[in-house]
Amino acid sequence: MSRLARLARRVGRKLKALAPTPRTPEPLSLPLILDGSAPSDGYSTVRNVWCAPAFGVVVDRQGHVLGGAASEALRVSPDLAALPGVRAHQGQSRLILPDASPRLAKGAVIAGWGGWRNYAGFLLEALPALLTAKAAGVLAEHPPILPSLTLWQAELLTLAEITTLQTLDASWIELDEAVLAPAPGSVVGNPMLTEVRACVLAALGSPSRRGLKLYVSRSDSFDAVMVDEAGVEIELAALGYTIVRPETSSAAELIRLFAEADLVVAPTGTALANLLFCSPGAEVVEIRPPGSTSVWVRDLAARVGLTWRGFDAEGERAMLEAPLDPALRPASAFTWRADAVALLAFLVKRA
Amino acid sequence: MASFLDLSNTEFAPLSGALHGPDRVARALLIERGTLVPPRPMLWPCPGDLVNGPHIEGDLCAPPVDLLVVRRAVVGGTGAHLKLDDQLVYAEGAYPFYIQHWYRHDIARQAWDFDAPVTHRLDRAFVITHFNFVWGHWLTEMYPKLFVIRALNAAGIVAPLILPRTAPGYVSRIVRMVLPDQEIVTYDPRDEAVEIGAALLPHMLNRNYVFHDFLRWNLEREALAWPKGGDDDMIFVSRGGVRTAQSFRELANEAEIEEIAREAGLTVLRPETLGWAQQARLFSKARLVAGEFGSGLHNALLSPPGCQVVSLNWLVEVQSRIGNFRRHDVGYILPSDGEARLYSIEPRANQPFTIDADIFREKLTIAVDRAQTRKAMAGWDDAPFPVEDPKVRL
């Protein structure tokens, strides 16, 4: 290679140097209109829309985010940037239109973010919403659009006799015609919970035992870690409690156990959605972390006719600070101590 | 020994002072402390201190998270290493320990040293890499820094990210996935170096692979984008496609082992044939990950609590540390002759080994059974309830 050619190559490299690496051409995208105007009541029908089945989010061709089921996603991620294919930059969210996506003729979009990622969300919100839509005749022509189901979701749907489904393992799909659910209302005030309870218990048959005392463990969880839970479990097992480990159970097994229980003792957690299946008159002791203000367990217990008692742990929550991005730390990323002795005293006194 | 500066103990300064103050070197504390990452029992007893010791010993407390700022530094070489007044820079939060070992003992100098002249200047840039772009090292030592950058971006601190043009293609692709709007600037390490007014070196969110909760929160946030349904949640990671002439160990009865894995219901996967998004999705819902100890197995960093991890061979403590961090159950199966095939810096001949098929079948059955007991409720508590909780995660 001549000196001139070497020089030319070197200069060429220099000219290219430090230029930002060429980005791939910007993909086709749709600016999203996030005005938060989800309908509060009644089903609506829309045509020619995009849908993210795992989030309950529907977007029309003008970019409007539609449907009551989208409200959870909008609460969790107001700019929807947490959704695959959505990019938020300088206050503008855009949906990157997928190159190829499944296309369906008809479907109903009923359940949102929480239902697909949390047992209580599915049992207390998604299932009632699906049963409501079924009762309204919506699902007959528009089978619900669902993401790939976990076993417990599939099990609960079967128990609730919701069997005509369209499950899709795709981030976004196209829908020619969609029926959209209204925005969800109060969780434990939903009248359809009665129907969920009845359907599921009927499918499972009558309880074979009564009078169980349950302790529902959260020892497998990273969230709201009760650091002295092992000691609590030892004490309660010695007192005849059945220690329930939901993560190695199944939905049907959990429901049966709750249906057979006279007393449920548990730290606040998603497993307590199964109180829905307890017999009226049963008793629940909710072990609440310091500073807890959550009331959904209490309200659910009241709804089912249970006697609820709250054991409010003393002390403080120990948590890491994440000052740069405080929103990142999950609200449940803390540890706490129930104090086994105080809890045992509480359990004795309550009687 | 190469001359290098160890900036690990630079005194902390407020973030604004570190970013804008006069000091050549400054360090800002971003997260005050980490938590203890306690060891978990292994899936089965493994013989010898070599495997058991590092599983439970050492400083198991995650480190504080900091941001190192080095002013008027020069970046160059194939790893975008940093020099301050002609001396290489090392700091505990920004680089893994072995980097200073390599500096100190002058090991493979061509991998990290550089003498190209400064050809370009930048006012400020993030520097996240070092020379070792082997996938497992990228995943544990560089990838976590992207989440620190994302947090800094959220706090209004932005800067280009500087990469050597010779970095593997996956680096910029993954940067773009995590940080879609991140400006990337490259240089040619053969004859260029870059002077940076303020080089920002984010923390790698671990110390000796004892990872910080901040990484977990980010990984969980990423994983929330995908529901946990569907199949392919028991994975055998094959290294069949990644062996090179430089490989220092080789599973000689790989075909037999992979067939046993298939019979047990595992999906045999060659991660290098999949894009990162697909890998992340698969590993984020995996209930069982098995395979030869190596980079592919380290993808279990993304796998949820309760995942069963079966490692064939043992190299270092990294898989144990990942398992303790993500609350996996890890079990090792050593080569049939009982000798782990270890890595050494000096080039060595390939070390073929076999895994006893009967033992693998027996141990895999244990792991599969344990994974199956958790299958029915997999993904049941991934997100908080109720969603309208104003303090909801994300």
Contacts between the chains, C-beta under 8 A, distances in Angstrom:
chain1	res1	chain2	res2	distance
A	10	B	191	7.3
A	13	B	188	5.5
A	13	B	191	7.6
A	13	B	192	7.8
A	14	B	119	6.7
A	14	B	192	7.7
A	17	B	119	6.6
A	17	B	120	6.1
A	17	B	186	7.7
A	17	B	187	5.7
A	17	B	188	6.0
A	17	B	192	5.7
A	18	B	120	4.5
A	18	B	122	7.6
A	18	B	185	5.7
A	18	B	186	7.6
A	18	B	187	6.4
A	18	B	194	7.2
A	19	B	185	7.9
A	20	B	160	7.4
A	20	B	183	5.5
A	20	B	184	6.3
A	20	B	185	6.0
A	21	B	163	7.8
A	21	B	172	6.1
A	21	B	184	4.8
A	21	B	185	7.5
A	21	B	186	5.3
A	23	B	176	7.9
A	54	B	225	7.9
A	54	B	226	7.0
A	54	B	227	4.7
A	72	B	387	4.5
A	72	B	388	7.9
A	75	B	387	6.0
A	75	B	388	6.3
A	75	B	392	7.0
A	76	B	383	7.9
A	76	B	387	6.4
A	76	B	392	6.0
A	76	B	394	4.9
A	77	B	394	5.7
A	82	B	221	7.1
A	82	B	224	6.7
A	82	B	225	6.3
A	82	B	394	5.8
A	83	B	225	6.8
A	84	B	225	5.1
A	84	B	226	7.6
A	87	B	180	5.1
A	87	B	181	7.9
A	89	B	180	7.3
A	89	B	181	5.3
A	112	B	387	7.6
A	113	B	383	7.0
A	113	B	387	6.2
A	114	B	383	5.9
A	114	B	385	6.2
A	114	B	386	7.1
A	114	B	387	4.0
A	116	B	227	4.7
A	117	B	224	6.4
A	117	B	227	6.7
A	117	B	228	7.9
A	117	B	379	6.8
A	117	B	382	4.3
A	117	B	383	3.7
A	118	B	380	7.3
A	118	B	381	6.4
A	118	B	382	6.6
A	118	B	383	4.7
A	118	B	384	6.9
A	118	B	385	4.6
A	118	B	387	7.9
A	119	B	377	7.6
A	119	B	380	4.3
A	119	B	381	6.5
A	119	B	385	7.9
A	120	B	385	4.2
A	120	B	386	7.5
A	121	B	383	7.1
A	121	B	385	5.0
A	121	B	386	7.1
A	121	B	387	6.5
A	124	B	385	8.0
A	125	B	386	7.9
A	147	B	227	4.4
A	147	B	229	6.1
A	148	B	227	6.2
A	148	B	229	3.2
A	148	B	230	3.8
A	149	B	229	4.5
A	150	B	227	7.4
A	150	B	228	5.2
A	150	B	229	4.8
A	150	B	377	7.9
A	150	B	378	5.6
A	150	B	379	4.9
A	150	B	380	7.3
A	151	B	375	6.1
A	151	B	376	4.8
A	151	B	377	7.6
A	151	B	378	7.0
A	152	B	376	6.0
A	152	B	377	5.4
A	152	B	378	7.9
A	152	B	380	5.7
A	153	B	229	6.9
A	155	B	376	7.4
A	167	B	229	7.5
A	169	B	229	7.6
A	169	B	230	5.5
A	187	B	386	5.7
A	220	B	305	6.8
A	220	B	306	6.8
A	221	B	305	8.0
A	221	B	381	6.5
A	222	B	216	7.3
A	222	B	305	6.2
A	222	B	327	6.9
A	223	B	381	7.4
A	223	B	384	7.6
A	246	B	377	6.0
A	246	B	380	7.0
A	247	B	306	6.4
A	247	B	374	5.7
A	247	B	377	5.4
A	247	B	380	7.3
A	247	B	381	7.9
A	248	B	373	4.6
A	248	B	374	5.7
A	248	B	377	7.5
A	249	B	376	6.9
A	249	B	377	6.2
A	250	B	376	3.8
A	250	B	377	6.6
A	251	B	376	7.1
A	251	B	377	7.3
A	269	B	381	7.4
A	270	B	380	6.8
A	270	B	381	5.1
A	270	B	385	5.3
A	273	B	385	7.6
A	294	B	389	7.4
A	296	B	385	7.6
A	296	B	386	5.8
A	320	B	31	6.6
A	320	B	32	7.7
A	320	B	33	6.9
A	320	B	34	7.5
A	320	B	35	6.7
A	320	B	213	5.8
A	320	B	214	7.8
A	321	B	31	6.7
A	321	B	32	6.2
A	322	B	31	5.8
A	322	B	151	7.7
A	322	B	214	6.2
A	322	B	217	7.6
A	323	B	30	7.2
A	323	B	31	7.3
A	324	B	30	5.4
A	324	B	31	7.5
A	324	B	151	4.2
A	324	B	152	6.5
A	324	B	154	7.0
A	324	B	155	5.1
A	325	B	150	7.6
A	325	B	151	4.0
A	325	B	154	5.1
A	325	B	155	7.2
A	327	B	394	7.1
A	328	B	151	6.9
A	328	B	214	7.5
A	328	B	217	5.3
A	328	B	218	6.9
A	328	B	221	6.9
A	328	B	393	7.9
A	328	B	394	8.0
A	329	B	217	6.0
A	329	B	393	7.6
A	330	B	217	6.3
A	330	B	220	7.5
A	330	B	384	6.9
A	330	B	393	3.6
A	331	B	384	6.5
A	331	B	389	6.5
A	331	B	391	3.7
A	331	B	392	6.3
A	331	B	393	6.1
A	332	B	384	6.0
A	332	B	393	7.2
A	333	B	213	6.7
A	333	B	217	6.7
A	333	B	393	7.9
